[in-house]
Amino acid sequence: MPYEWISRWRLSLVWRIVLVAAGWLCLISALHYGLNVERGGKKVVRVGYMPVITNLAAPLLDYASRDQGDVRFQALKFSSFAELGEALRNDLIEAAFMIAPLAIVLRQQGEDVKVVYIGNRHESTLVARKDLRVTTLADLVGKTVAVPMRYSGHNLSIRRLMEEQGLTDKIKVVEMNPPDMASSLTAGSLDAYFVGEPFAAKTLKSGDASLVYYVETVWPNFICNLTVVKQKLIQEEPAVVEQMVEGAARSGVWAARNPQAAAKIAAQYWNQPAELVEYALSTPPNRIRYDRFLPKQEEMQQMADLMVRFHLLTGSDIAGLVEDQFAKSANLDQVTDVESILRPSGLK
């Protein structure tokens, strides 16, 4: 009798384990499906980004794909580029609008990432506390300047300028998340910062900061952010990558013609006043370049070489990082409204 009881107990325990395992598998499958498919059968592609003008395509893609097409490009806002990079590394997002040198770092760390699109250019600005009366980089000797992170074009740019002007190690350069820069400068704990818009525009517009220079005056065609995906996504779903890159390029065509409307949409995603975003998009007029979105190996190589020069990398090999086929084939015709950012033909 005891033996039969023990046998039944063991059998019951086995079935409980099987049922629990099956239930867990169903739950994971349901969660995975929920994250990747919206109601109505739409495929969801999670796109991580930081709320800067160079990444304007992210909210515009999200907005345009909500009610049309077979794919929803879900824009997920991050508070730091480090978190964004880790999310891509761990497959929590399928695409990332990230600061350019970070893509190089990921590639050298063994991540099979590809640069497929370059964000809007000429939208980064160096500003300083107004009371310091800064007009040149030399005026910042002995002062503290913030950049988004050590792996940023802003850090490379300011270090290159310091080297050229004999100011190496005479200006303190620190890392700071872009959303914190304006308040730190206003509070007096920071002397200057170099960042993508609209974060510099915030203190310029309020009168707390003065303009030192726009990035294009020291680095023409400067790349602030770009878009990366993993090679796995290109191999498995090239049509999705094609639609995303073409949509990003077309969003620039539309935003250039409709800065006020573009600012209104972006402001909803960024939790920023629409007037501030519009100011950043249009001050000075025609500053932002939306038409230079094609990724080029030589531009990325220039950044990699600078990273080696300033001891951020030990080697500059970035073979295979750039994938330009999608940007080259982007159709920019008949962009009439925000909905037309995504062409009806979409996936092929």
C-alpha positions as CSV (number, residue, x, y, z in Angstrom):
1,M,0.0,0.0,0.0
2,P,2.7,2.5,0.9
3,Y,4.5,1.7,-2.3
4,E,1.4,2.3,-4.5
5,W,0.8,5.6,-2.6
6,I,4.4,6.7,-3.3
7,S,4.1,5.7,-7.0
8,R,0.9,7.7,-7.4
9,W,2.5,10.7,-5.6
10,R,5.6,10.5,-7.9
11,L,3.3,10.3,-11.0
12,S,1.3,13.2,-9.7
13,L,4.4,15.2,-9.1
14,V,5.7,14.5,-12.6
15,W,2.4,15.7,-14.1
16,R,2.4,18.8,-12.0
17,I,5.9,19.6,-13.3
18,V,4.8,19.0,-16.8
19,L,1.8,21.1,-16.5
20,V,3.7,24.0,-14.8
21,A,6.4,23.8,-17.6
22,A,3.7,23.8,-20.3
23,G,2.0,26.7,-18.6
24,W,5.2,28.7,-18.4
25,L,5.9,27.9,-22.1
26,C,2.5,29.2,-23.1
27,L,3.0,32.3,-21.0
28,I,6.4,33.1,-22.6
29,S,5.0,32.4,-26.0
30,A,2.1,34.8,-25.4
31,L,4.3,37.5,-24.1
32,H,6.6,37.1,-27.1
33,Y,3.7,37.3,-29.4
34,G,2.3,40.3,-27.6
35,L,5.6,42.2,-27.9
36,N,6.0,41.4,-31.6
37,V,2.5,41.5,-32.9
38,E,-0.2,44.2,-32.3
39,R,-3.9,43.5,-32.3
40,G,-5.0,43.2,-35.9
41,G,-2.0,41.1,-36.8
42,K,0.6,43.9,-37.3
43,K,4.2,43.0,-36.9
44,V,5.9,45.2,-34.3
45,V,9.5,46.3,-34.8
46,R,10.9,48.0,-31.6
47,V,13.0,51.0,-32.4
48,G,15.1,52.5,-29.6
49,Y,16.1,56.1,-29.7
50,M,17.2,59.2,-27.7
51,P,15.0,62.3,-28.1
52,V,17.3,64.4,-30.3
53,I,16.6,66.1,-33.7
54,T,19.0,63.7,-35.5
55,N,16.6,60.9,-34.5
56,L,13.5,62.7,-35.6
57,A,12.7,59.8,-37.9
58,A,11.9,57.5,-34.9
59,P,8.8,59.3,-33.7
60,L,7.7,60.1,-37.2
61,L,7.9,56.4,-38.2
62,D,6.0,55.4,-35.1
63,Y,3.3,58.0,-35.8
64,A,3.0,57.1,-39.5
65,S,2.8,53.3,-38.9
66,R,0.1,53.4,-36.2
67,D,-2.8,53.2,-38.5
68,Q,-1.4,51.9,-41.8
69,G,0.9,49.3,-43.3
70,D,1.7,45.8,-42.1
71,V,4.5,46.9,-39.7
72,R,4.3,49.1,-36.6
73,F,7.7,50.8,-35.9
74,Q,7.3,51.3,-32.2
75,A,9.6,54.1,-31.0
76,L,10.9,53.4,-27.5
77,K,12.6,56.4,-25.8
78,F,15.7,55.8,-23.7
79,S,17.3,58.2,-21.1
80,S,20.9,57.2,-22.0
81,F,22.9,55.9,-24.9
82,A,24.5,53.3,-22.6
83,E,21.1,51.8,-21.9
84,L,20.1,52.0,-25.6
85,G,23.3,50.0,-26.5
86,E,22.6,47.3,-24.0
87,A,19.0,47.0,-25.1
88,L,20.2,46.3,-28.7
89,R,22.9,43.9,-27.5
90,N,20.3,41.9,-25.5
91,D,17.7,41.9,-28.4
92,L,15.2,44.0,-26.4
93,I,14.9,46.2,-29.5
94,E,15.4,45.4,-33.2
95,A,16.8,48.7,-34.3
96,A,18.6,51.6,-32.6
97,F,19.0,55.2,-33.4
98,M,22.3,55.7,-31.5
99,I,25.3,58.0,-31.2
100,A,27.7,57.1,-34.0
101,P,30.9,56.0,-32.2
102,L,28.9,53.6,-30.0
103,A,28.1,51.6,-33.1
104,I,31.8,51.2,-33.7
105,V,32.3,50.1,-30.1
106,L,29.6,47.5,-30.4
107,R,31.1,46.2,-33.7
108,Q,34.5,45.8,-32.1
109,Q,33.0,44.0,-29.1
110,G,31.7,41.3,-31.4
111,E,28.1,42.5,-32.1
112,D,27.2,41.9,-35.7
113,V,25.6,45.3,-36.1
114,K,25.2,47.2,-39.4
115,V,24.9,51.0,-39.9
116,V,22.0,51.4,-42.4
117,Y,21.0,55.1,-42.1
118,I,22.5,58.4,-41.0
119,G,20.3,60.8,-39.0
120,N,19.8,64.4,-39.8
121,R,23.1,66.3,-39.8
122,H,24.2,69.7,-38.4
123,E,22.0,69.7,-35.3
124,S,24.6,69.7,-32.5
125,T,25.6,72.8,-30.7
126,L,28.2,74.0,-28.1
127,V,26.7,76.4,-25.6
128,A,28.2,78.0,-22.4
129,R,26.8,79.8,-19.4
130,K,26.0,83.3,-20.5
131,D,27.7,85.0,-17.5
132,L,31.1,83.4,-18.6
133,R,31.0,85.4,-21.9
134,V,32.5,82.5,-23.9
135,T,33.1,83.1,-27.6
136,T,35.9,80.7,-28.4
137,L,37.0,77.3,-27.2
138,A,40.0,78.9,-25.6
139,D,37.6,80.8,-23.3
140,L,36.7,77.5,-21.7
141,V,40.2,76.7,-20.4
142,G,39.9,75.6,-16.8
143,K,36.2,75.1,-17.2
144,T,34.0,72.0,-17.4
145,V,32.3,70.9,-20.6
146,A,29.8,68.1,-20.8
147,V,29.4,65.7,-23.8
148,P,26.7,62.9,-24.1
149,M,29.3,60.1,-23.5
150,R,33.0,59.3,-24.2
151,Y,31.9,57.4,-27.2
152,S,30.3,60.4,-29.0
153,G,31.2,62.5,-31.9
154,H,31.0,65.5,-29.6
155,N,33.8,64.1,-27.5
156,L,35.9,63.4,-30.5
157,S,35.2,66.8,-32.0
158,I,36.1,68.8,-28.9
159,R,39.2,66.8,-28.3
160,R,40.3,67.2,-31.9
161,L,39.8,71.0,-31.5
162,M,41.8,71.1,-28.3
163,E,44.6,69.2,-29.9
164,E,44.7,71.5,-32.9
165,Q,44.6,74.7,-30.7
166,G,47.2,73.5,-28.2
167,L,44.5,73.1,-25.4
168,T,44.9,69.4,-24.7
169,D,44.0,68.6,-21.0
170,K,43.2,72.3,-20.4
171,I,39.5,71.9,-20.5
172,K,37.7,69.3,-18.3
173,V,35.4,67.1,-20.5
174,V,32.8,65.1,-18.6
175,E,30.0,62.7,-19.6
176,M,26.4,63.6,-18.9
177,N,23.1,62.3,-20.1
178,P,21.7,65.0,-22.5
179,P,18.4,65.5,-20.6
180,D,20.4,66.6,-17.6
181,M,22.6,69.1,-19.3
182,A,20.4,72.2,-19.4
183,S,19.4,72.0,-15.7
184,S,23.0,71.5,-14.7
185,L,24.1,74.6,-16.6
186,T,21.3,76.7,-15.3
187,A,22.1,75.6,-11.7
188,G,25.7,76.6,-12.2
189,S,27.2,73.2,-11.7
190,L,28.3,73.0,-15.4
191,D,30.0,75.7,-17.5
192,A,29.2,74.4,-21.0
193,Y,27.9,71.5,-23.0
194,F,28.1,70.1,-26.5
195,V,25.1,68.1,-27.6
196,G,22.4,67.4,-30.2
197,E,19.3,69.5,-30.3
198,P,16.9,70.4,-28.8
199,F,18.9,70.3,-25.5
200,A,21.2,73.2,-26.4
201,A,18.3,75.2,-27.8
202,K,16.6,74.9,-24.4
203,T,19.2,77.2,-22.7
204,L,19.7,79.4,-25.7
205,K,16.0,80.1,-25.9
206,S,15.7,80.7,-22.2
207,G,18.7,83.1,-22.2
208,D,20.7,81.1,-19.7
209,A,23.4,80.2,-22.3
210,S,25.2,81.8,-25.2
211,L,26.2,80.1,-28.5
212,V,29.9,79.2,-28.8
213,Y,29.5,77.4,-32.2
214,Y,27.3,75.2,-34.3
215,V,29.0,71.8,-35.0
216,E,29.0,72.3,-38.8
217,T,31.4,75.3,-38.4
218,V,34.1,72.9,-37.0
219,W,33.1,69.6,-38.5
220,P,31.1,69.8,-41.8
221,N,28.7,66.9,-42.3
222,F,29.1,65.9,-38.7
223,I,27.3,62.6,-37.8
224,C,25.6,62.8,-34.4
225,N,23.3,59.7,-34.5
226,L,22.7,56.9,-37.0
227,T,20.6,53.8,-37.2
228,V,21.9,50.3,-36.6
229,V,20.3,46.9,-36.9
230,K,21.8,43.4,-36.4
231,Q,22.8,41.4,-39.4
232,K,20.3,38.7,-38.3
233,L,17.4,41.1,-39.0
234,I,18.7,41.9,-42.4
235,Q,19.0,38.2,-43.3
236,E,15.6,37.2,-41.9
237,E,13.5,40.3,-42.8
238,P,15.2,42.5,-45.3
239,A,11.9,44.0,-46.4
240,V,11.3,45.3,-42.9
241,V,14.7,47.0,-42.8
242,E,14.1,48.4,-46.3
243,Q,10.8,49.9,-45.2
244,M,12.3,51.3,-42.0
245,V,15.2,53.0,-43.8
246,E,13.1,54.3,-46.7
247,G,10.5,55.6,-44.2
248,A,13.3,57.3,-42.2
249,A,14.6,59.0,-45.3
250,R,11.1,60.0,-46.5
251,S,10.4,61.4,-43.0
252,G,13.3,63.9,-43.5
253,V,11.8,65.0,-46.8
254,W,8.5,65.7,-45.1
255,A,10.0,67.3,-42.0
256,A,12.1,69.7,-44.1
257,R,8.9,71.0,-45.7
258,N,6.8,70.9,-42.6
259,P,9.0,71.8,-39.6
260,Q,6.1,73.1,-37.5
261,A,4.0,69.9,-38.0
262,A,7.1,67.7,-37.4
263,A,7.9,69.5,-34.2
264,K,4.3,69.0,-33.0
265,I,4.5,65.3,-33.5
266,A,8.0,64.9,-32.0
267,A,7.1,67.0,-28.9
268,Q,4.4,64.5,-28.0
269,Y,7.0,61.7,-27.9
270,W,9.8,63.7,-26.3
271,N,7.7,65.4,-23.6
272,Q,9.2,68.7,-24.8
273,P,7.3,71.9,-25.6
274,A,6.4,72.0,-29.4
275,E,7.8,75.6,-29.5
276,L,11.2,74.4,-28.3
277,V,11.4,71.6,-30.9
278,E,10.3,73.9,-33.7
279,Y,12.9,76.5,-32.5
280,A,15.6,73.8,-32.7
281,L,14.4,72.7,-36.1
282,S,14.4,76.2,-37.6
283,T,17.1,78.2,-35.8
284,P,19.0,79.2,-37.8
285,P,16.8,78.6,-40.9
286,N,17.8,75.8,-43.2
287,R,20.5,74.6,-40.8
288,I,19.4,70.9,-40.5
289,R,20.4,68.6,-43.4
290,Y,17.9,65.8,-44.1
291,D,19.3,64.7,-47.4
292,R,22.7,63.2,-46.4
293,F,21.4,59.9,-44.9
294,L,23.6,57.5,-46.9
295,P,26.1,55.8,-44.6
296,K,29.7,55.8,-45.9
297,Q,32.5,53.6,-44.9
298,E,35.1,56.4,-45.1
299,E,33.1,58.6,-42.6
300,M,32.8,55.8,-40.1
301,Q,36.5,55.1,-40.6
302,Q,37.4,58.7,-39.8
303,M,35.6,58.3,-36.5
304,A,37.3,55.0,-35.7
305,D,40.7,56.5,-36.4
306,L,40.0,59.4,-34.1
307,M,38.8,57.0,-31.4
308,V,42.2,55.3,-31.6
309,R,44.0,58.6,-31.5
310,F,42.3,59.6,-28.3
311,H,42.7,56.2,-26.7
312,L,39.1,55.2,-26.8
313,L,39.9,52.1,-28.9
314,T,43.0,50.0,-29.4
315,G,42.3,49.3,-33.1
316,S,40.3,50.9,-35.9
317,D,39.1,47.9,-37.9
318,I,35.4,48.4,-38.7
319,A,35.2,46.1,-41.8
320,G,31.6,45.2,-42.5
321,L,30.1,47.8,-40.3
322,V,28.4,49.8,-43.1
323,E,25.4,48.4,-45.1
324,D,24.3,51.1,-47.6
325,Q,22.0,49.1,-49.9
326,F,18.8,50.2,-48.2
327,A,19.6,53.9,-48.1
328,K,20.8,53.8,-51.7
329,S,17.5,52.3,-52.9
330,A,15.2,54.6,-50.9
331,N,12.4,56.1,-53.0
332,L,11.8,59.8,-52.0
333,D,9.1,60.6,-54.5
334,Q,5.6,61.7,-53.7
335,V,6.0,62.6,-50.0
336,T,2.8,64.6,-49.7
337,D,1.9,64.3,-46.0
338,V,3.0,62.5,-42.8
339,E,1.1,59.4,-43.8
340,S,3.0,59.1,-47.1
341,I,6.3,58.6,-45.2
342,L,5.4,54.9,-45.5
343,R,4.6,54.0,-49.0
344,P,1.6,51.7,-49.5
345,S,3.7,49.2,-51.4
346,G,5.8,48.9,-48.2
347,L,6.9,45.3,-47.9
348,K,7.6,43.5,-51.1
